Amino acid sequence: MTTIAREMVEERVRRMLVHDFVRKEVARAGFGGLSIQRTPLGTHVRIQAERPGIVIGRKGVDINRLTEELERTFGYENLQVEAAEVETWALNPDVMASKVANTLERGWNYRRAGNSMLQRIMGAGARGCQITIAGKLTGLRHRTEKFIEGHIKHCGEPALELMKVGYAQAKLKPGTIGVKVVIMPPDAKLPAEITVEPVAVPEPPAEAVEDEEAPEAADAEADAKAAPDGETQPEAEAAPAETAPEAAPKEPPAKETKEDSK
């Protein structure tokens, strides 16, 4: 293994250890995720929590203590730790997984805990959700129960890019129960969803329109000029035919009297 590959693996392992360490430290505040970024001035750690005030503590005592522990344990220099609130906690898989684990530790039935959290996640606008609870649920044997609703992708690129996964553990007397929450956010777009946009047809320029209208106007004018010449001849010819019956002579009244006398 080359030096660059070894450094990348070591950095990845260290980040996973930091993630697990911070999760345990801020579990009471509702851990919702962690992001680590390298900057020219040092390393920036952003913690998302349901209640960031618990992470910060009174006058910043708790967050300063957490920063010192991270620098001492994992060897970070110029570490900056920031706590932020989760925007929509019902769509955060880490927060919901911890809530399911807390309800199981308080004595809830696993069906009641799974169905209630499933309805809460779908009510927040998620496109799909799957809650998996595994462990000694009702007896001495291990069982796995799944609560599914909506769209769920199990493999392929959509499962890696669209699905958000969160884990938690509930410690009970029979043993440890594992909780896994998978959520498809509302803005996820599936590969099969295709939108057809209308194509804008470009309008012809004004000069081309004028050039096309000019021959049509000329033809219309020529037809208008030829129409009166052809229409006047039938009227002139029809005039004598109409006046001929009116000009026909009537029989004189004298003839009528003679015929009557006879």
C-alpha positions in Angstrom: 0.0 0.0 0.0 1.4 3.3 -1.0 1.9 6.2 1.4 -1.0 8.2 0.0 -3.5 5.3 0.2 -2.4 4.6 3.8 -2.9 8.2 4.8 -6.4 8.2 3.3 -7.3 5.1 5.1 -6.0 6.4 8.4 -7.9 9.7 8.0 -11.1 7.8 7.3 -10.7 5.6 10.3 -10.0 8.6 12.5 -13.1 10.3 11.2 -15.2 7.3 12.0 -13.8 7.2 15.6 -14.6 10.9 16.0 -18.1 10.3 14.8 -18.7 7.5 17.3 -17.1 9.5 20.1 -19.2 12.6 19.5 -22.3 10.5 19.2 -21.8 9.2 22.7 -21.0 12.6 24.2 -24.0 14.4 22.8 -26.5 11.6 22.8 -28.7 13.5 25.3 -29.0 16.5 23.0 -30.3 14.4 20.1 -27.3 13.7 17.8 -28.2 14.4 14.1 -25.0 14.2 12.2 -21.3 15.3 12.0 -19.2 16.9 9.3 -15.5 17.4 9.4 -13.7 19.9 7.0 -10.1 20.8 6.7 -9.3 24.5 6.3 -6.0 26.5 6.0 -6.4 27.6 9.6 -7.2 24.1 11.0 -10.0 21.6 11.2 -13.7 22.6 11.4 -16.2 20.2 13.1 -19.9 20.9 12.7 -22.3 19.0 15.0 -26.0 18.9 14.2 -28.2 18.2 17.2 -31.9 18.5 18.0 -31.1 20.7 21.0 -27.8 22.5 20.3 -28.0 24.4 23.6 -27.2 21.2 25.5 -24.1 20.7 23.3 -22.8 24.2 24.0 -23.6 24.3 27.7 -23.7 27.3 30.0 -21.3 30.0 28.7 -19.8 27.5 26.3 -18.3 25.2 29.0 -19.4 21.9 27.5 -18.4 22.7 23.9 -14.9 23.9 25.1 -14.5 20.7 27.0 -15.5 18.6 24.0 -13.0 20.5 21.8 -10.1 19.8 24.3 -11.0 16.1 24.4 -11.0 15.8 20.6 -7.6 17.5 20.3 -6.1 15.4 23.0 -7.6 12.1 21.9 -7.3 12.3 18.1 -4.4 14.7 17.7 -6.2 17.6 15.9 -4.6 21.0 15.9 -6.5 24.3 15.9 -9.8 22.5 16.1 -13.0 24.5 15.9 -16.2 22.9 17.0 -19.6 24.3 16.1 -23.1 23.2 17.1 -26.1 23.7 14.9 -29.8 22.8 15.1 -31.3 20.2 12.8 -33.6 21.8 10.3 -36.3 19.1 10.2 -35.6 16.6 12.9 -38.4 14.2 11.8 -36.5 13.7 8.5 -33.1 13.1 10.2 -32.5 9.3 10.4 -30.0 9.6 13.3 -32.5 11.6 15.4 -35.4 9.3 14.7 -33.3 6.2 15.3 -32.3 7.5 18.8 -36.0 8.3 19.5 -37.0 4.8 18.7 -34.3 3.4 20.9 -35.3 5.7 23.8 -39.0 4.6 23.5 -37.9 1.0 23.7 -35.8 1.7 26.8 -38.8 3.4 28.4 -40.8 0.1 28.0 -42.8 0.7 24.8 -43.8 -2.3 22.7 -41.7 -2.5 19.6 -44.7 -2.5 17.3 -46.0 0.7 18.9 -42.6 2.4 18.8 -42.0 1.4 15.1 -45.5 2.4 13.8 -45.6 5.7 15.7 -42.2 6.8 14.5 -43.1 5.7 10.9 -46.2 7.8 10.9 -44.3 10.8 12.2 -41.7 10.5 9.5 -44.2 10.1 6.7 -46.2 13.0 8.1 -43.2 15.2 7.8 -43.2 14.7 4.0 -40.8 11.8 3.5 -41.2 9.9 0.3 -40.4 6.6 2.0 -39.2 5.1 5.3 -38.1 1.8 6.7 -37.6 1.1 10.4 -35.8 -2.1 11.3 -35.7 -3.3 14.9 -33.7 -6.4 15.7 -32.9 -8.3 18.9 -34.7 -10.2 21.6 -38.0 -8.5 21.2 -40.5 -11.0 22.8 -38.5 -14.0 23.9 -35.1 -15.5 24.1 -34.7 -15.8 20.3 -33.5 -13.1 18.1 -36.1 -11.5 15.8 -36.1 -8.8 13.1 -39.2 -6.6 12.5 -39.5 -4.1 9.6 -41.9 -1.3 9.3 -42.1 0.0 5.7 -44.1 2.7 3.9 -43.5 4.6 0.7 -40.6 4.2 -1.8 -37.5 2.4 -0.6 -34.4 1.6 -2.7 -32.3 -1.3 -1.5 -29.4 -1.4 -4.0 -27.8 0.5 -6.8 -26.9 4.2 -7.2 -30.4 5.4 -6.0 -29.9 3.6 -2.7 -26.5 5.2 -2.2 -27.4 8.7 -3.2 -31.1 9.1 -2.2 -31.5 7.1 1.0 -30.4 8.5 4.4 -29.5 5.9 7.0 -29.3 6.2 10.8 -28.4 3.7 13.6 -29.1 3.5 17.3 -29.0 0.9 20.1 -31.4 0.3 23.0 -30.0 -1.5 26.0 -32.6 -3.7 27.7 -32.5 -6.5 30.3 -32.8 -9.3 27.7 -30.0 -7.7 25.7 -29.1 -5.0 23.2 -31.7 -4.1 20.5 -30.5 -2.5 17.3 -32.5 0.1 15.4 -31.9 1.2 11.8 -33.9 4.0 10.1 -33.8 4.6 6.4 -35.5 7.7 5.0 -36.0 8.9 1.4 -36.3 12.8 1.7 -39.1 14.7 0.0 -36.8 16.3 -2.6 -35.4 12.9 -3.9 -35.9 12.4 -7.6 -36.1 8.8 -8.8 -34.5 7.8 -12.2 -37.8 6.8 -13.6 -39.3 10.3 -13.0 -38.8 12.2 -16.3 -40.2 15.6 -17.0 -40.7 16.7 -20.6 -40.2 20.5 -21.0 -42.0 22.2 -23.9 -39.7 23.3 -26.8 -39.8 27.0 -27.6 -40.3 27.5 -31.3 -38.3 30.6 -32.5 -40.5 33.3 -34.2 -39.4 34.3 -37.7 -37.9 37.8 -38.0 -40.0 40.8 -38.9 -38.4 41.2 -42.4 -39.2 37.6 -43.4 -42.8 38.2 -42.4 -43.1 41.4 -44.4 -41.5 39.6 -47.5 -44.1 36.9 -47.2 -47.0 39.3 -46.9 -46.0 41.4 -49.9 -46.8 38.8 -52.6 -50.1 38.0 -50.9 -51.1 41.7 -50.8 -50.2 42.1 -54.6 -52.4 39.1 -55.5 -55.3 40.4 -53.5 -55.1 43.8 -55.2 -55.0 42.1 -58.7 -58.1 40.1 -57.8 -59.8 43.2 -56.6 -59.1 45.1 -59.9 -60.2 42.1 -62.1 -63.5 41.5 -60.1 -65.5 44.7 -61.2 -64.8 44.2 -65.0 -66.2 40.7 -64.9 -69.1 41.5 -62.8 -70.5 44.5 -64.8 -71.1 42.5 -68.0 -73.7 40.1 -66.6 -75.6 43.1 -65.1 -75.7 44.9 -68.4 -76.9 41.8 -70.2 -79.5 41.0 -67.6 -81.0 44.5 -67.7 -82.8 44.2 -71.1 -84.2 40.8 -70.1 -85.8 42.3 -67.0 -87.2 45.4 -68.8 -88.6 43.5 -71.9 -91.8 42.3 -70.2 -92.5 45.7 -68.9 -92.3 47.3 -72.4 -94.8 44.8 -74.0 -97.9 46.6 -75.5 -101.3 46.0 -73.9 -104.4 45.2 -76.0 -106.5 48.3 -76.8 -109.8 48.7 -74.9 -111.7 49.1 -78.3 -111.1 45.6 -79.3 -112.4 44.4 -76.0 -115.7 46.3 -76.6 -116.1 44.9 -80.1 -115.6 41.4 -78.9 -118.2 42.0 -76.1 -120.8 43.4 -78.6 -120.4 40.4 -80.9 
